[in-house]
């Protein structure tokens, strides 16, 4: 691995890292429920758990599974 021949200042290091931050997550709207959610993530509407517009876990089954 190449190493720098001279030390870089704190200012140069910080200037290089100004754009190294987490981007805002990509949001989408469900065609089934109209809910705004993050892509590739399950989301809750009322007590149902949805993923890609389909119910994964209905609310009543989820309450029974938690008990």
mmCIF file of the N, C-alpha and C atoms, coordinates in Angstrom:
data_MODEL
# 
_entry.id   MODEL 
# 
loop_
_atom_site.group_PDB 
_atom_site.id 
_atom_site.type_symbol 
_atom_site.label_atom_id 
_atom_site.label_alt_id 
_atom_site.label_comp_id 
_atom_site.label_asym_id 
_atom_site.label_entity_id 
_atom_site.label_seq_id 
_atom_site.pdbx_PDB_ins_code 
_atom_site.Cartn_x 
_atom_site.Cartn_y 
_atom_site.Cartn_z 
_atom_site.occupancy 
_atom_site.B_iso_or_equiv 
_atom_site.pdbx_formal_charge 
_atom_site.auth_seq_id 
_atom_site.auth_comp_id 
_atom_site.auth_asym_id 
_atom_site.auth_atom_id 
_atom_site.pdbx_PDB_model_num 
ATOM 1   N N  . UNK A 1 1  ? 0.842   -1.181  0.000  1.00 0.00 ? 1  UNK A N  1 
ATOM 2   C CA . UNK A 1 1  ? 0.000   0.000   0.000  1.00 0.00 ? 1  UNK A CA 1 
ATOM 3   C C  . UNK A 1 1  ? 0.888   1.245   0.000  1.00 0.00 ? 1  UNK A C  1 
ATOM 4   N N  . UNK A 1 2  ? 0.581   2.182   -0.866 1.00 0.00 ? 2  UNK A N  1 
ATOM 5   C CA . UNK A 1 2  ? 1.374   3.402   -0.885 1.00 0.00 ? 2  UNK A CA 1 
ATOM 6   C C  . UNK A 1 2  ? 1.059   4.287   0.314  1.00 0.00 ? 2  UNK A C  1 
ATOM 7   N N  . UNK A 1 3  ? 2.073   4.872   0.857  1.00 0.00 ? 3  UNK A N  1 
ATOM 8   C CA . UNK A 1 3  ? 1.934   5.794   1.982  1.00 0.00 ? 3  UNK A CA 1 
ATOM 9   C C  . UNK A 1 3  ? 2.313   7.195   1.539  1.00 0.00 ? 3  UNK A C  1 
ATOM 10  N N  . UNK A 1 4  ? 1.698   8.204   2.144  1.00 0.00 ? 4  UNK A N  1 
ATOM 11  C CA . UNK A 1 4  ? 2.051   9.567   1.761  1.00 0.00 ? 4  UNK A CA 1 
ATOM 12  C C  . UNK A 1 4  ? 3.489   9.906   2.176  1.00 0.00 ? 4  UNK A C  1 
ATOM 13  N N  . UNK A 1 5  ? 4.153   10.649  1.329  1.00 0.00 ? 5  UNK A N  1 
ATOM 14  C CA . UNK A 1 5  ? 5.534   11.018  1.624  1.00 0.00 ? 5  UNK A CA 1 
ATOM 15  C C  . UNK A 1 5  ? 5.583   12.151  2.649  1.00 0.00 ? 5  UNK A C  1 
ATOM 16  N N  . UNK A 1 6  ? 4.573   13.020  2.620  1.00 0.00 ? 6  UNK A N  1 
ATOM 17  C CA . UNK A 1 6  ? 4.490   14.121  3.580  1.00 0.00 ? 6  UNK A CA 1 
ATOM 18  C C  . UNK A 1 6  ? 3.159   14.061  4.298  1.00 0.00 ? 6  UNK A C  1 
ATOM 19  N N  . UNK A 1 7  ? 3.159   14.579  5.493  1.00 0.00 ? 7  UNK A N  1 
ATOM 20  C CA . UNK A 1 7  ? 1.930   14.587  6.291  1.00 0.00 ? 7  UNK A CA 1 
ATOM 21  C C  . UNK A 1 7  ? 0.938   15.582  5.715  1.00 0.00 ? 7  UNK A C  1 
ATOM 22  N N  . UNK A 1 8  ? -0.345  15.165  5.656  1.00 0.00 ? 8  UNK A N  1 
ATOM 23  C CA . UNK A 1 8  ? -1.404  16.054  5.188  1.00 0.00 ? 8  UNK A CA 1 
ATOM 24  C C  . UNK A 1 8  ? -2.036  16.734  6.385  1.00 0.00 ? 8  UNK A C  1 
ATOM 25  N N  . UNK A 1 9  ? -2.408  17.966  6.202  1.00 0.00 ? 9  UNK A N  1 
ATOM 26  C CA . UNK A 1 9  ? -2.976  18.735  7.303  1.00 0.00 ? 9  UNK A CA 1 
ATOM 27  C C  . UNK A 1 9  ? -4.390  18.259  7.633  1.00 0.00 ? 9  UNK A C  1 
ATOM 28  N N  . UNK A 1 10 ? -4.872  18.667  8.799  1.00 0.00 ? 10 UNK A N  1 
ATOM 29  C CA . UNK A 1 10 ? -6.237  18.337  9.219  1.00 0.00 ? 10 UNK A CA 1 
ATOM 30  C C  . UNK A 1 10 ? -7.244  18.941  8.244  1.00 0.00 ? 10 UNK A C  1 
ATOM 31  N N  . UNK A 1 11 ? -6.926  20.110  7.741  1.00 0.00 ? 11 UNK A N  1 
ATOM 32  C CA . UNK A 1 11 ? -7.840  20.776  6.816  1.00 0.00 ? 11 UNK A CA 1 
ATOM 33  C C  . UNK A 1 11 ? -7.999  19.976  5.527  1.00 0.00 ? 11 UNK A C  1 
ATOM 34  N N  . UNK A 1 12 ? -6.906  19.442  5.001  1.00 0.00 ? 12 UNK A N  1 
ATOM 35  C CA . UNK A 1 12 ? -6.987  18.634  3.780  1.00 0.00 ? 12 UNK A CA 1 
ATOM 36  C C  . UNK A 1 12 ? -7.762  17.345  4.024  1.00 0.00 ? 12 UNK A C  1 
ATOM 37  N N  . UNK A 1 13 ? -7.535  16.744  5.178  1.00 0.00 ? 13 UNK A N  1 
ATOM 38  C CA . UNK A 1 13 ? -8.252  15.520  5.514  1.00 0.00 ? 13 UNK A CA 1 
ATOM 39  C C  . UNK A 1 13 ? -9.748  15.784  5.612  1.00 0.00 ? 13 UNK A C  1 
ATOM 40  N N  . UNK A 1 14 ? -10.108 16.846  6.297  1.00 0.00 ? 14 UNK A N  1 
ATOM 41  C CA . UNK A 1 14 ? -11.528 17.177  6.469  1.00 0.00 ? 14 UNK A CA 1 
ATOM 42  C C  . UNK A 1 14 ? -12.174 17.603  5.162  1.00 0.00 ? 14 UNK A C  1 
ATOM 43  N N  . UNK A 1 15 ? -11.421 18.289  4.315  1.00 0.00 ? 15 UNK A N  1 
ATOM 44  C CA . UNK A 1 15 ? -11.962 18.701  3.024  1.00 0.00 ? 15 UNK A CA 1 
ATOM 45  C C  . UNK A 1 15 ? -12.241 17.486  2.141  1.00 0.00 ? 15 UNK A C  1 
ATOM 46  N N  . UNK A 1 16 ? -11.403 16.472  2.242  1.00 0.00 ? 16 UNK A N  1 
ATOM 47  C CA . UNK A 1 16 ? -11.597 15.257  1.463  1.00 0.00 ? 16 UNK A CA 1 
ATOM 48  C C  . UNK A 1 16 ? -12.819 14.488  1.960  1.00 0.00 ? 16 UNK A C  1 
ATOM 49  N N  . UNK A 1 17 ? -13.074 14.546  3.263  1.00 0.00 ? 17 UNK A N  1 
ATOM 50  C CA . UNK A 1 17 ? -14.153 13.758  3.860  1.00 0.00 ? 17 UNK A CA 1 
ATOM 51  C C  . UNK A 1 17 ? -15.496 14.476  3.914  1.00 0.00 ? 17 UNK A C  1 
ATOM 52  N N  . UNK A 1 18 ? -15.601 15.662  3.371  1.00 0.00 ? 18 UNK A N  1 
ATOM 53  C CA . UNK A 1 18 ? -16.854 16.402  3.484  1.00 0.00 ? 18 UNK A CA 1 
ATOM 54  C C  . UNK A 1 18 ? -18.011 15.691  2.803  1.00 0.00 ? 18 UNK A C  1 
ATOM 55  N N  . UNK A 1 19 ? -17.748 14.925  1.783  1.00 0.00 ? 19 UNK A N  1 
ATOM 56  C CA . UNK A 1 19 ? -18.821 14.253  1.057  1.00 0.00 ? 19 UNK A CA 1 
ATOM 57  C C  . UNK A 1 19 ? -18.997 12.794  1.488  1.00 0.00 ? 19 UNK A C  1 
ATOM 58  N N  . UNK A 1 20 ? -18.242 12.344  2.475  1.00 0.00 ? 20 UNK A N  1 
ATOM 59  C CA . UNK A 1 20 ? -18.330 10.958  2.943  1.00 0.00 ? 20 UNK A CA 1 
ATOM 60  C C  . UNK A 1 20 ? -19.347 10.873  4.073  1.00 0.00 ? 20 UNK A C  1 
ATOM 61  N N  . UNK A 1 21 ? -20.601 10.962  3.738  1.00 0.00 ? 21 UNK A N  1 
ATOM 62  C CA . UNK A 1 21 ? -21.642 10.819  4.745  1.00 0.00 ? 21 UNK A CA 1 
ATOM 63  C C  . UNK A 1 21 ? -22.759 9.964   4.181  1.00 0.00 ? 21 UNK A C  1 
ATOM 64  N N  . UNK A 1 22 ? -23.582 9.461   5.047  1.00 0.00 ? 22 UNK A N  1 
ATOM 65  C CA . UNK A 1 22 ? -24.667 8.590   4.626  1.00 0.00 ? 22 UNK A CA 1 
ATOM 66  C C  . UNK A 1 22 ? -25.696 9.387   3.832  1.00 0.00 ? 22 UNK A C  1 
ATOM 67  N N  . UNK A 1 23 ? -26.138 8.801   2.740  1.00 0.00 ? 23 UNK A N  1 
ATOM 68  C CA . UNK A 1 23 ? -27.149 9.458   1.914  1.00 0.00 ? 23 UNK A CA 1 
ATOM 69  C C  . UNK A 1 23 ? -28.528 9.225   2.528  1.00 0.00 ? 23 UNK A C  1 
ATOM 70  N N  . UNK A 1 24 ? -29.474 10.032  2.134  1.00 0.00 ? 24 UNK A N  1 
ATOM 71  C CA . UNK A 1 24 ? -30.843 9.856   2.593  1.00 0.00 ? 24 UNK A CA 1 
ATOM 72  C C  . UNK A 1 24 ? -31.388 8.562   1.998  1.00 0.00 ? 24 UNK A C  1 
ATOM 73  N N  . UNK A 1 25 ? -32.159 7.790   2.774  1.00 0.00 ? 25 UNK A N  1 
ATOM 74  C CA . UNK A 1 25 ? -32.696 6.541   2.242  1.00 0.00 ? 25 UNK A CA 1 
ATOM 75  C C  . UNK A 1 25 ? -33.702 6.803   1.129  1.00 0.00 ? 25 UNK A C  1 
ATOM 76  N N  . UNK A 1 26 ? -33.762 5.892   0.186  1.00 0.00 ? 26 UNK A N  1 
ATOM 77  C CA . UNK A 1 26 ? -34.685 6.002   -0.926 1.00 0.00 ? 26 UNK A CA 1 
ATOM 78  C C  . UNK A 1 26 ? -36.064 5.565   -0.460 1.00 0.00 ? 26 UNK A C  1 
ATOM 79  N N  . UNK A 1 27 ? -37.056 6.426   -0.655 1.00 0.00 ? 27 UNK A N  1 
ATOM 80  C CA . UNK A 1 27 ? -38.414 6.145   -0.223 1.00 0.00 ? 27 UNK A CA 1 
ATOM 81  C C  . UNK A 1 27 ? -39.290 5.825   -1.417 1.00 0.00 ? 27 UNK A C  1 
ATOM 82  N N  . UNK A 1 28 ? -40.260 4.966   -1.188 1.00 0.00 ? 28 UNK A N  1 
ATOM 83  C CA . UNK A 1 28 ? -41.213 4.617   -2.231 1.00 0.00 ? 28 UNK A CA 1 
ATOM 84  C C  . UNK A 1 28 ? -42.611 4.619   -1.646 1.00 0.00 ? 28 UNK A C  1 
ATOM 85  N N  . UNK A 1 29 ? -43.602 4.629   -2.511 1.00 0.00 ? 29 UNK A N  1 
ATOM 86  C CA . UNK A 1 29 ? -45.000 4.596   -2.092 1.00 0.00 ? 29 UNK A CA 1 
ATOM 87  C C  . UNK A 1 29 ? -45.596 3.264   -2.510 1.00 0.00 ? 29 UNK A C  1 
ATOM 88  N N  . UNK A 1 30 ? -46.236 2.593   -1.576 1.00 0.00 ? 30 UNK A N  1 
ATOM 89  C CA . UNK A 1 30 ? -46.857 1.298   -1.841 1.00 0.00 ? 30 UNK A CA 1 
ATOM 90  C C  . UNK A 1 30 ? -48.085 1.504   -2.714 1.00 0.00 ? 30 UNK A C  1 
ATOM 91  N N  . UNK A 1 31 ? -48.212 0.710   -3.770 1.00 0.00 ? 31 UNK A N  1 
ATOM 92  C CA . UNK A 1 31 ? -49.372 0.817   -4.654 1.00 0.00 ? 31 UNK A CA 1 
ATOM 93  C C  . UNK A 1 31 ? -50.629 0.247   -4.001 1.00 0.00 ? 31 UNK A C  1 
ATOM 94  N N  . UNK A 1 32 ? -50.447 -0.690  -3.079 1.00 0.00 ? 32 UNK A N  1 
ATOM 95  C CA . UNK A 1 32 ? -51.582 -1.317  -2.414 1.00 0.00 ? 32 UNK A CA 1 
ATOM 96  C C  . UNK A 1 32 ? -52.157 -0.432  -1.315 1.00 0.00 ? 32 UNK A C  1 
ATOM 97  N N  . UNK A 1 33 ? -51.281 0.055   -0.418 1.00 0.00 ? 33 UNK A N  1 
ATOM 98  C CA . UNK A 1 33 ? -51.748 0.794   0.759  1.00 0.00 ? 33 UNK A CA 1 
ATOM 99  C C  . UNK A 1 33 ? -51.562 2.292   0.649  1.00 0.00 ? 33 UNK A C  1 
ATOM 100 N N  . UNK A 1 34 ? -50.686 2.751   -0.231 1.00 0.00 ? 34 UNK A N  1 
ATOM 101 C CA . UNK A 1 34 ? -50.390 4.175   -0.336 1.00 0.00 ? 34 UNK A CA 1 
ATOM 102 C C  . UNK A 1 34 ? -49.439 4.665   0.741  1.00 0.00 ? 34 UNK A C  1 
ATOM 103 N N  . UNK A 1 35 ? -48.852 3.760   1.491  1.00 0.00 ? 35 UNK A N  1 
ATOM 104 C CA . UNK A 1 35 ? -47.943 4.099   2.580  1.00 0.00 ? 35 UNK A CA 1 
ATOM 105 C C  . UNK A 1 35 ? -46.556 4.414   2.015  1.00 0.00 ? 35 UNK A C  1 
ATOM 106 N N  . UNK A 1 36 ? -45.907 5.447   2.557  1.00 0.00 ? 36 UNK A N  1 
ATOM 107 C CA . UNK A 1 36 ? -44.532 5.787   2.173  1.00 0.00 ? 36 UNK A CA 1 
ATOM 108 C C  . UNK A 1 36 ? -43.601 4.965   3.054  1.00 0.00 ? 36 UNK A C  1 
ATOM 109 N N  . UNK A 1 37 ? -42.639 4.266   2.436  1.00 0.00 ? 37 UNK A N  1 
ATOM 110 C CA . UNK A 1 37 ? -41.742 3.382   3.178  1.00 0.00 ? 37 UNK A CA 1 
ATOM 111 C C  . UNK A 1 37 ? -40.392 3.335   2.484  1.00 0.00 ? 37 UNK A C  1 
ATOM 112 N N  . UNK A 1 38 ? -39.390 2.781   3.186  1.00 0.00 ? 38 UNK A N  1 
ATOM 113 C CA . UNK A 1 38 ? -38.067 2.598   2.597  1.00 0.00 ? 38 UNK A CA 1 
ATOM 114 C C  . UNK A 1 38 ? -38.090 1.375   1.697  1.00 0.00 ? 38 UNK A C  1 
ATOM 115 N N  . UNK A 1 39 ? -37.389 1.454   0.567  1.00 0.00 ? 39 UNK A N  1 
ATOM 116 C CA . UNK A 1 39 ? -37.306 0.326   -0.344 1.00 0.00 ? 39 UNK A CA 1 
ATOM 117 C C  . UNK A 1 39 ? -36.603 -0.849  0.345  1.00 0.00 ? 39 UNK A C  1 
ATOM 118 N N  . UNK A 1 40 ? -37.010 -2.060  0.013  1.00 0.00 ? 40 UNK A N  1 
ATOM 119 C CA . UNK A 1 40 ? -36.404 -3.302  0.502  1.00 0.00 ? 40 UNK A CA 1 
ATOM 120 C C  . UNK A 1 40 ? -36.546 -3.470  2.010  1.00 0.00 ? 40 UNK A C  1 
ATOM 121 N N  . UNK A 1 41 ? -37.572 -2.856  2.603  1.00 0.00 ? 41 UNK A N  1 
ATOM 122 C CA . UNK A 1 41 ? -37.831 -3.000  4.035  1.00 0.00 ? 41 UNK A CA 1 
ATOM 123 C C  . UNK A 1 41 ? -39.312 -3.284  4.239  1.00 0.00 ? 41 UNK A C  1 
ATOM 124 N N  . UNK A 1 42 ? -39.617 -4.109  5.216  1.00 0.00 ? 42 UNK A N  1 
ATOM 125 C CA . UNK A 1 42 ? -41.008 -4.353  5.592  1.00 0.00 ? 42 UNK A CA 1 
ATOM 126 C C  . UNK A 1 42 ? -41.515 -3.134  6.352  1.00 0.00 ? 42 UNK A C  1 
ATOM 127 N N  . UNK A 1 43 ? -42.827 -2.898  6.311  1.00 0.00 ? 43 UNK A N  1 
ATOM 128 C CA . UNK A 1 43 ? -43.402 -1.735  6.980  1.00 0.00 ? 43 UNK A CA 1 
ATOM 129 C C  . UNK A 1 43 ? -44.777 -2.092  7.522  1.00 0.00 ? 43 UNK A C  1 
ATOM 130 N N  . UNK A 1 44 ? -45.167 -1.377  8.586  1.00 0.00 ? 44 UNK A N  1 
ATOM 131 C CA . UNK A 1 44 ? -46.435 -1.650  9.241  1.00 0.00 ? 44 UNK A CA 1 
ATOM 132 C C  . UNK A 1 44 ? -47.493 -0.658  8.779  1.00 0.00 ? 44 UNK A C  1 
ATOM 133 N N  . UNK A 1 45 ? -48.680 -1.184  8.529  1.00 0.00 ? 45 UNK A N  1 
ATOM 134 C CA . UNK A 1 45 ? -49.863 -0.375  8.274  1.00 0.00 ? 45 UNK A CA 1 
ATOM 135 C C  . UNK A 1 45 ? -50.905 -0.893  9.249  1.00 0.00 ? 45 UNK A C  1 
ATOM 136 N N  . UNK A 1 46 ? -51.364 -0.021  10.142 1.00 0.00 ? 46 UNK A N  1 
ATOM 137 C CA . UNK A 1 46 ? -52.218 -0.422  11.265 1.00 0.00 ? 46 UNK A CA 1 
ATOM 138 C C  . UNK A 1 46 ? -51.467 -1.491  12.054 1.00 0.00 ? 46 UNK A C  1 
ATOM 139 N N  . UNK A 1 47 ? -51.920 -2.716  12.074 1.00 0.00 ? 47 UNK A N  1 
ATOM 140 C CA . UNK A 1 47 ? -51.186 -3.754  12.800 1.00 0.00 ? 47 UNK A CA 1 
ATOM 141 C C  . UNK A 1 47 ? -50.664 -4.835  11.865 1.00 0.00 ? 47 UNK A C  1 
ATOM 142 N N  . UNK A 1 48 ? -50.811 -4.648  10.546 1.00 0.00 ? 48 UNK A N  1 
ATOM 143 C CA . UNK A 1 48 ? -50.332 -5.626  9.566  1.00 0.00 ? 48 UNK A CA 1 
ATOM 144 C C  . UNK A 1 48 ? -48.915 -5.281  9.124  1.00 0.00 ? 48 UNK A C  1 
ATOM 145 N N  . UNK A 1 49 ? -48.128 -6.297  8.858  1.00 0.00 ? 49 UNK A N  1 
ATOM 146 C CA . UNK A 1 49 ? -46.769 -6.112  8.359  1.00 0.00 ? 49 UNK A CA 1 
ATOM 147 C C  . UNK A 1 49 ? -46.759 -6.400  6.866  1.00 0.00 ? 49 UNK A C  1 
ATOM 148 N N  . UNK A 1 50 ? -46.358 -5.401  6.064  1.00 0.00 ? 50 UNK A N  1 
ATOM 149 C CA . UNK A 1 50 ? -46.356 -5.510  4.612  1.00 0.00 ? 50 UNK A CA 1 
ATOM 150 C C  . UNK A 1 50 ? -44.928 -5.551  4.078  1.00 0.00 ? 50 UNK A C  1 
ATOM 151 N N  . UNK A 1 51 ? -44.763 -6.226  2.926  1.00 0.00 ? 51 UNK A N  1 
ATOM 152 C CA . UNK A 1 51 ? -43.514 -6.185  2.172  1.00 0.00 ? 51 UNK A CA 1 
ATOM 153 C C  . UNK A 1 51 ? -43.870 -6.346  0.713  1.00 0.00 ? 51 UNK A C  1 
ATOM 154 N N  . UNK A 1 52 ? -43.442 -5.420  -0.108 1.00 0.00 ? 52 UNK A N  1 
ATOM 155 C CA . UNK A 1 52 ? -43.696 -5.404  -1.546 1.00 0.00 ? 52 UNK A CA 1 
ATOM 156 C C  . UNK A 1 52 ? -45.187 -5.485  -1.867 1.00 0.00 ? 52 UNK A C  1 
ATOM 157 N N  . UNK A 1 53 ? -46.007 -4.802  -1.064 1.00 0.00 ? 53 UNK A N  1 
ATOM 158 C CA . UNK A 1 53 ? -47.426 -4.719  -1.320 1.00 0.00 ? 53 UNK A CA 1 
ATOM 159 C C  . UNK A 1 53 ? -48.240 -5.910  -0.873 1.00 0.00 ? 53 UNK A C  1 
ATOM 160 N N  . UNK A 1 54 ? -47.615 -6.879  -0.215 1.00 0.00 ? 54 UNK A N  1 
ATOM 161 C CA . UNK A 1 54 ? -48.334 -8.060  0.250  1.00 0.00 ? 54 UNK A CA 1 
ATOM 162 C C  . UNK A 1 54 ? -48.224 -8.160  1.768  1.00 0.00 ? 54 UNK A C  1 
ATOM 163 N N  . UNK A 1 55 ? -49.262 -8.682  2.389  1.00 0.00 ? 55 UNK A N  1 
ATOM 164 C CA . UNK A 1 55 ? -49.265 -8.844  3.840  1.00 0.00 ? 55 UNK A CA 1 
ATOM 165 C C  . UNK A 1 55 ? -48.378 -10.028 4.198  1.00 0.00 ? 55 UNK A C  1 
ATOM 166 N N  . UNK A 1 56 ? -47.338 -9.759  4.992  1.00 0.00 ? 56 UNK A N  1 
ATOM 167 C CA . UNK A 1 56 ? -46.485 -10.840 5.479  1.00 0.00 ? 56 UNK A CA 1 
ATOM 168 C C  . UNK A 1 56 ? -47.093 -11.471 6.721  1.00 0.00 ? 56 UNK A C  1 
ATOM 169 N N  . UNK A 1 57 ? -47.407 -10.623 7.691  1.00 0.00 ? 57 UNK A N  1 
ATOM 170 C CA . UNK A 1 57 ? -47.972 -11.098 8.946  1.00 0.00 ? 57 UNK A CA 1 
ATOM 171 C C  . UNK A 1 57 ? -49.202 -10.263 9.249  1.00 0.00 ? 57 UNK A C  1 
ATOM 172 N N  . UNK A 1 58 ? -50.392 -10.871 9.235  1.00 0.00 ? 58 UNK A N  1 
ATOM 173 C CA . UNK A 1 58 ? -51.585 -10.116 9.617  1.00 0.00 ? 58 UNK A CA 1 
ATOM 174 C C  . UNK A 1 58 ? -51.510 -9.710  11.083 1.00 0.00 ? 58 UNK A C  1 
ATOM 175 N N  . UNK A 1 59 ? -52.193 -8.651  11.427 1.00 0.00 ? 59 UNK A N  1 
ATOM 176 C CA . UNK A 1 59 ? -52.124 -8.108  12.785 1.00 0.00 ? 59 UNK A CA 1 
ATOM 177 C C  . UNK A 1 59 ? -52.596 -9.077  13.846 1.00 0.00 ? 59 UNK A C  1 
ATOM 178 N N  . UNK A 1 60 ? -53.656 -9.828  13.591 1.00 0.00 ? 60 UNK A N  1 
ATOM 179 C CA . UNK A 1 60 ? -54.167 -10.746 14.606 1.00 0.00 ? 60 UNK A CA 1 
ATOM 180 C C  . UNK A 1 60 ? -53.214 -11.912 14.819 1.00 0.00 ? 60 UNK A C  1 
ATOM 181 N N  . UNK A 1 61 ? -52.621 -12.425 13.770 1.00 0.00 ? 61 UNK A N  1 
ATOM 182 C CA . UNK A 1 61 ? -51.663 -13.535 13.905 1.00 0.00 ? 61 UNK A CA 1 
ATOM 183 C C  . UNK A 1 61 ? -50.402 -13.061 14.594 1.00 0.00 ? 61 UNK A C  1 
ATOM 184 N N  . UNK A 1 62 ? -50.022 -11.819 14.375 1.00 0.00 ? 62 UNK A N  1 
ATOM 185 C CA . UNK A 1 62 ? -48.820 -11.301 14.995 1.00 0.00 ? 62 UNK A CA 1 
ATOM 186 C C  . UNK A 1 62 ? -49.010 -11.166 16.505 1.00 0.00 ? 62 UNK A C  1 
ATOM 187 N N  . UNK A 1 63 ? -50.189 -10.703 16.922 1.00 0.00 ? 63 UNK A N  1 
ATOM 188 C CA . UNK A 1 63 ? -50.464 -10.579 18.357 1.00 0.00 ? 63 UNK A CA 1 
ATOM 189 C C  . UNK A 1 63 ? -50.463 -11.952 19.010 1.00 0.00 ? 63 UNK A C  1 
ATOM 190 N N  . UNK A 1 64 ? -50.979 -12.974 18.325 1.00 0.00 ? 64 UNK A N  1 
ATOM 191 C CA . UNK A 1 64 ? -50.994 -14.316 18.866 1.00 0.00 ? 64 UNK A CA 1 
ATOM 192 C C  . UNK A 1 64 ? -49.582 -14.914 18.902 1.00 0.00 ? 64 UNK A C  1 
ATOM 193 N N  . UNK A 1 65 ? -48.747 -14.565 17.925 1.00 0.00 ? 65 UNK A N  1 
ATOM 194 C CA . UNK A 1 65 ? -47.381 -15.095 17.874 1.00 0.00 ? 65 UNK A CA 1 
ATOM 195 C C  . UNK A 1 65 ? -46.516 -14.489 18.968 1.00 0.00 ? 65 UNK A C  1 
ATOM 196 N N  . UNK A 1 66 ? -46.791 -13.245 19.354 1.00 0.00 ? 66 UNK A N  1 
ATOM 197 C CA . UNK A 1 66 ? -45.984 -12.591 20.396 1.00 0.00 ? 66 UNK A CA 1 
ATOM 198 C C  . UNK A 1 66 ? -46.317 -13.129 21.774 1.00 0.00 ? 66 UNK A C  1 
ATOM 199 N N  . UNK A 1 67 ? -47.493 -13.655 21.976 1.00 0.00 ? 67 UNK A N  1 
ATOM 200 C CA . UNK A 1 67 ? -47.884 -14.155 23.301 1.00 0.00 ? 67 UNK A CA 1 
ATOM 201 C C  . UNK A 1 67 ? -47.320 -15.501 23.598 1.00 0.00 ? 67 UNK A C  1 
# 
